[in-house]
């Protein structure tokens, strides 16, 4: 038995073709959980898995709205928001006590390093010394994470040692120059040579003999 319509043509584009659709082209995505994982292409049509970057385009405003912060669990960000609110409350209660926050943690660390060095009597670190110190600390963290030995700390070496030498020389010359207040008379002027004139050396001039009293004649002698 064959069903026929007007003109003797078979019905193939409607009900009969829909009945053959029994395969799934898309499955569940591991990352977003939607039924948009293409089985043949091995790609998620909604989030772009397995690509690391989430699929988003500026021409689709609603799709961007569905993926932004606040639509998921916010396992990390909700802790940050709570911590910021707590620190802000502490700032109002104790404004004189410095509090480490996510915004000022770098400046807080720098100020602490300055205070520690000042307590030890050391000058503040230069930019190069600070970079060298932070690089060494990162190496120690990596070694601890892997389980290797801690690297030894090497003292900072200036990339251009000639500049350092010139700076040291200039500081020495500045110290050698006597200031006008502390200038002393040369020692050679105090000690006069035997050939020097009495005017130039008043200490070496001959002393005049003391004036003696006039002798009086005795009365008995003529």
C-alpha positions in Angstrom: 0.0 0.0 0.0 1.4 3.4 -1.0 0.0 6.7 0.2 -0.4 9.1 -2.6 -1.5 12.7 -2.8 -2.8 14.9 -5.6 -0.6 14.2 -8.7 0.7 10.9 -7.5 3.8 12.2 -5.5 5.0 10.6 -2.2 5.1 12.5 1.1 8.9 12.6 1.9 9.7 16.1 3.2 7.4 16.1 6.3 6.4 13.3 8.6 8.5 10.6 7.0 11.8 12.6 7.2 11.1 13.7 10.8 10.8 10.0 11.8 14.4 9.3 10.8 15.9 11.8 13.2 17.0 9.4 15.9 20.7 10.4 16.4 22.1 13.1 18.8 24.4 15.7 17.4 24.9 17.5 20.7 25.6 16.2 24.2 26.2 17.6 27.7 29.3 19.8 28.1 31.7 19.1 31.0 32.3 22.7 31.8 29.0 24.6 31.3 26.6 21.7 31.7 24.5 22.6 28.7 23.5 20.3 25.9 25.7 22.1 23.4 28.7 19.7 23.2 29.0 18.8 19.5 29.8 15.1 19.3 31.3 15.2 15.8 33.3 18.5 16.2 34.3 17.8 19.8 33.5 21.4 20.7 31.0 23.2 22.9 28.8 25.6 21.0 28.0 27.6 24.1 31.3 28.0 26.1 33.9 26.8 23.5 35.2 23.9 25.6 38.0 22.5 25.4 39.4 25.9 24.7 40.7 27.6 27.8 39.1 30.9 27.0 35.3 31.2 27.3 33.4 31.8 24.1 32.0 35.3 24.0 31.3 37.9 21.3 30.4 41.5 21.7 27.6 41.2 19.1 25.7 38.9 21.6 25.0 41.1 24.6 22.6 38.7 26.3 25.0 35.8 26.0 27.7 37.9 27.7 25.2 38.8 30.4 24.6 35.1 31.2 28.3 34.4 31.9 29.5 37.4 33.9 30.3 37.5 37.6 27.4 36.7 39.8 25.8 34.0 37.6 27.9 31.1 39.1 29.0 29.9 42.5 31.7 32.6 43.0 33.7 30.2 45.3 36.6 32.7 45.4 35.1 36.1 44.8 32.5 35.8 47.7 35.4 35.4 50.1 37.2 38.5 48.7 34.0 40.6 49.1 33.5 39.5 52.7 37.1 40.2 53.5 37.0 43.6 52.0 33.8 44.5 53.9 35.4 43.3 57.2 38.7 45.2 56.6 36.7 48.4 55.8 34.8 48.0 59.1 38.2 47.6 60.9 39.5 50.7 59.2 36.7 52.7 60.6 37.1 51.3 64.1 40.9 51.4 64.2 42.1 53.9 61.6 45.6 54.2 63.2 46.4 50.5 62.7 47.6 49.6 59.2 45.6 46.7 57.7 46.7 44.5 54.8 44.1 44.4 52.1 44.0 43.0 48.5 44.5 46.5 47.2 47.4 47.8 49.3 49.2 44.4 50.0 52.2 45.5 47.9 52.7 48.8 49.6 52.1 47.2 53.0 54.8 44.7 52.3 57.3 47.4 51.1 56.7 49.5 54.3 57.2 46.4 56.5 60.5 45.7 54.7 61.6 49.3 55.3 60.8 49.1 59.0 62.6 45.8 59.4 65.7 47.2 57.7 65.6 50.4 59.7 65.4 48.3 63.0 68.5 46.4 61.9 70.3 49.7 61.1 70.4 49.1 57.3 69.7 51.6 54.6 66.6 51.2 52.4 67.0 48.8 49.5 67.6 50.1 46.0 65.4 49.0 43.1 68.0 46.4 41.9 68.4 44.9 45.4 64.7 44.7 45.8 64.2 42.8 42.5 67.1 40.5 43.4 65.5 39.7 46.8 62.1 39.0 45.4 63.5 36.8 42.7 65.3 34.8 45.3 62.1 34.4 47.4 60.2 33.1 44.3 62.9 30.5 43.7 62.6 29.4 47.4 58.8 29.0 47.0 59.2 26.9 43.8 61.9 24.7 45.5 59.6 24.1 48.5 56.6 23.2 46.3 58.7 20.7 44.3 60.6 19.4 47.3 64.1 20.5 46.3 66.8 22.1 48.4 66.6 25.8 49.0 69.0 27.9 46.8 71.7 30.0 48.5 71.2 33.7 48.6 73.9 35.6 46.7 74.6 39.2 47.3 73.4 41.7 44.7 75.9 42.7 42.0 75.4 46.0 40.1 75.1 45.4 36.3 77.5 48.3 35.7 80.2 48.2 38.5 82.0 51.2 37.0 79.1 53.5 38.0 79.4 52.3 41.5 83.1 52.9 41.7 82.7 56.4 40.3 80.1 57.2 42.9 82.3 55.9 45.7 85.3 58.0 44.4 83.1 61.1 44.3 82.0 60.6 47.9 85.6 60.2 49.0 86.7 63.4 47.3 83.8 65.2 49.0 84.9 64.0 52.4 88.6 65.0 51.7 87.7 68.6 51.1 87.8 70.5 54.4 85.0 72.8 55.3 85.8 76.5 56.0 84.7 76.2 59.6 87.1 73.3 60.5 90.1 74.6 58.5 93.3 74.6 60.6 96.5 76.5 60.1 99.3 74.4 58.5 101.8 72.9 60.9 104.8 74.3 58.9 103.8 77.9 59.8 104.1 77.1 63.5 107.6 75.7 63.3 109.9 78.4 62.0 113.1 77.5 60.1 116.5 79.1 61.4 116.8 81.1 58.2 113.4 82.6 58.5 113.1 86.3 59.4 112.0 87.4 62.9 108.9 89.1 61.4 107.6 85.8 59.9 108.3 83.9 63.1 107.6 86.0 66.3 108.3 83.0 68.6 111.9 82.6 67.3 112.8 86.3 67.8 115.5 87.0 70.5 114.1 88.1 73.8 115.3 91.5 75.0 117.2 91.4 78.3 115.3 92.6 81.4 115.9 96.2 82.4 118.2 96.3 85.4 118.0 99.0 88.1 120.7 101.8 88.0 123.7 101.1 90.3 124.1 103.7 93.1 127.6 104.7 94.4 128.6 104.0 97.9 128.9 107.0 100.2 132.2 106.1 101.8 134.2 105.8 98.5 135.4 108.9 96.7 
